């Protein structure tokens, strides 16, 4: 194993800056639990001022639980932010060259690269963000890894932040990667239109159900009107989910070309929880990570060392959109 130092590249700096941001679902959850905590604190203060002893205990217990959740959520978010920002210190990084014997995910959710001399390099992961519609973004997030598998007996070059110990890049010098464009085929277009049709049905169901429930709620009045409003809220959620998704897939059907990534899979990284089916899967091809969330899951069993083709919609701005499907290539 050989270790040396080098300067941070522009891509390294962008990764460290974006991985330290509190965005997306994490930000919404932080705001939600903070708001709940403030509301409970106000209720407890009102109960104390109004001398309503019967609600002291339930509100106090709920407030304590909410404060504990808020504390650990904010602590975790700020810790990740500090770790990411510290990696920018001095503008330097570690470069480690090694031959891999094994790759595993530690109990803490970190990545461990193990050499034949039983030396262990443990690093924090930074994975590409995804949008609500499962498009891979150019920003990054720090993630807890549930599982990793990769090529063994291969040379790898790890780029690691000097502070924070975040993996910036894993290069496999003896593998290849190729990116090309091709025209959208009739089968691709049919696949996107089927997805769009499903969203239209969801949209129409939401609109019809919302109108019907509000009508029945207005007629019913009395105790049952609140129940109708709750059900109407559920249909309203359908409406808000289906509408933007419909326009996204409508833009896909207007696309004339797609991006095809072809190469050898060097690592498969998963944030999925065992037996829960929640989380994301990423393929590392050469030294680049790709989110695997295809519109159509062909179901091919891909292992490290397999050659794959990843087909993505090419958006109007030239960037990759949602993955259409992934193909395991036969040699």
N, C-alpha and C positions, 0 to 999 in steps of 0.2 A: 504493500500500500504506500502510495506517494502522496504527500500533502504539500501544497504550495498556496500562495496568495495571488489574487488578481483584482483588478478594478471592477466595480459594479457596472453592468451595461445598462442602457436605457430600459430594456425589458425587465431587468432585475429591479430597478428603481420603481418602475410602474407596478410590478408585482407587490413589492413591500408596501408601497403607499396604499394601494387598493385593498390589500389583505388586512390592513389595520382599520378600515372603515366599518362603522356599525350601520348596516343597511338591510333592506329586505325584511324577511320574516323576523329576524332577530330584533331589528329596530321596532317593529310593530308590537312584538311581545313585550319588549322593555317598556314602551309607552303604555300598553294595556295594563300591565301589572303595577306600574307606577301610578296610573290613574285610579286603579282599584284600591291601592294602598291609601291614597289621599282621600278617597271617598269614605273608606272605612274609618280613617282617623277623624274625619269630620263628623261621622255618625257617632263615634265614641265620645267626642267632645260635646256634641248636642245632648247625648244621653246623660253625661256627667252634669252639664248645666241644668238639664231638666229633671235631674234626680230620678231617672227611670232605671232603677236597679235591675229590673228583670232582663234587660238586654246587655248589661255590662259584660257578662261572661261570654256569650256567643260572639258578640262583636269583638271583644278583646282577643279571643282565641283566633278568630278569622284574621284579624289585623296582624297578629304575631306571625301567622303562617305566611301572609302576604308580604310582610316585611322581610322574612327570611328568604322567600323566593326572589324578591327584588334585589336583596343584597347579593346573593350568589350569581344572579344573572348579570347585574352591573359589574360585579367583581370580575367575572369571566370575560365580559366584553372589553373592559378597560385593560385587563391583563393581556389579551390578544392584541389590542391596539398598541400597548407599550412594547410588546415583543416585536411586533412588525416594525414600529418606528425605530427601535434600537438597532435593527439590521442596517439602517442607512448610515450609522455612525462610521465616520472616516471614509465612507465610499469604497470599502474593501470587502472581499469575500474569500472564503476558503474553497480550494479546488482539490478534491480528493480523487485519486486514480486507484482503482482496486479491481480485483477479479472476484465476482460474486459466487459464493457457495449457496447462500440462501437469502430470501427476503421474507420478513414476517411483520405483522402488526403487533405492537406491544400492547399490554393491557390498558395503557393510558391512551391508546389510539394514535401513537406515533409510528413512524416507519423505521425499521431496522434492517440495514444492509450488513450482511455477515460475510467475512472473507474466509479463505481456506486456512488462515492462521488463527481463526477464531476471534479476530478483531471485529468489534461491533461499532458501526456508525449509526447513531440514533438521531433522527431529525424530525422536525415538525413539518406537516404537509401544508401546501397551499394549492388549492384546486380551482379551476376556472368556475366563475359564477354561472348561474343559469337564470333565464328569465322565467316569468310565470308560465310561458308557453313552451318551456323546455328548449329554448334556443341558448347555445353557449355564448357567453359574453366575453369581452376582452378584459374584464376585471377578475380579481381573485378573492378567495375566501379561505380562512384557516379552517380545517375540517378534522374531525375525529375519524380515523380510518378503522373500519371493522375487519377488512381482509385485504391482503395484497399477494399476488403471485407474479412471478417474473422469470426471465431467462436466467439460468444458472450457468456457471463456467464461462461467463462473458465478461469482457472488460467494460467497466462503466466509469464515467467521470461525473462526480457529484459536485454541484455548485451550491454552497451552503453559506448563509449569512453569518458574518463574524459574531454578531450578537443576536440572540433570539433563536439561533440554530434552525432557521427555516430553510427547507430545500427549495432552491430557486430553479434548478434544472437538473435532470438526470440524462446524460448523453450516453448513447450506445454507439461507439464509433464504427462498428462493423455491421451496422444495419442501415437500411435505406428507407426513404420516404419520397413519395411523388404526389404532386397535386396537379390535377388537370380539370378542364371543364368539358361538358358535353351537353347536348340538347336534351331537354325534357322529353321523355318518351310518352306515348299514349298511355302505357301502364302507370307511369308516374303520375300523370294528370288524373287518371281514373282514381288512383289511391287518394289523392288530395281532395278530389270532389266527393268521394265517399265520406271522408272525415268532415268535410264542410256540410254535407247533407245531415250527418248526425247532429252537428251543432245547430243547424236550422230547426231540426225537430225539437231539440232541447229549448231553443229560443221560443218556438211556437207553443210548446207545452207550458213554458213559464208564463208567457203572455196570457194564454187562455185560462190557465189555472188561477193566475193573479186576478183577472177580471171576474171569474166565477166566484172565487172565495170572497172578494170584496163585496160583490153583489149579495151573496148569501149572508155575509156578516152584517150588512146594512139592513137586510130584511129581518134577521133573527133578533137582533138587539138583546139586551139583558146579559146574563152570565156567559152565554156562549159566544158573544161577539169578540171577546178577547182571544178565544181559541182560534177563531177565524182569522184574526189579525196575525197571530203567530204563524199559522199555515201560510198566510199571504206573504209573510216575511221570507219563508223558505222558497217560495216561488220567485220572489224578488231576487234572491241570491242566484237562482238559476238564470234569471234574466241578465244580471250583471256579469256573470261568468261567461255566458254564451255570446253576448253581443261583441265584446272586444275580440274573443277567440274567432268569431265568424269573420271579422274584417281581416284578421291576420291570415287565416287560411284562404280568404278570397284573394289577398295579395299573392299568396303562393301559386294559386291557379293561373295568375297572370304571368308568372315567371316563364322565361323561354329557355333557361339553361340551369345546370346544376353543377356543383363542385364535387369531384371525386377524389378522395384521399386513398392512396394505396401504399401499403407497406407491411412490415413485419411487426406484430404486436410484441413489445418488449416487457410491458407490465400491464396488469389488470388491477386497478385499484377500486375498492368498493367502500362506500359509507353506509351500506345497507345493514340494518339490524337483523341478526339471525331470527328466522321464523316470523318476521314481521313484514318483510317485503317493502320496507320504507327506506328511502335513501337513493343514492345515485351510483352509477358504475362508470368508470373512465378507462379508456384504452390509452396507453402510451405507445405511440408509433414513432420509432426513432427517439427523439427527445421531446415530442409534442404530445399534450394531453387532449383527448377528445371525449366529450360527454356522450354516452351511449343511451339515447332516449328516442329510438326510431318511431315513426308513425306506424310502420308495419314491422312487427317483430317476427322475423323469419324463423327464429328459434335454433339457429346453428350454434353448436357448442364451440366457442372460441377459447383457445388456450394460448398462453405465451409461446411465441415461436411460430404461430400460425400467420399466414399472410391474409390480410383482409382488404376489402374495399368498403369505404364508408361514403354513402351518397347523401349529399345535402342539397336542399333548395338554394339556388343562388338568388339573393334578393336584388332589388333594383339598385341598391348602392354598391353592389358587387360583393358584399359580405355573405358568409354562410348563414342560412336560416335553420329551420328544424331539420333534423336527420330524417331522411326518407326510409332508409333501411341499411343494414350492414350485411355484407356478403363474405362468407369464408371462402377464400380462393383455393382451388385445387391445383396442386403442382403437377 
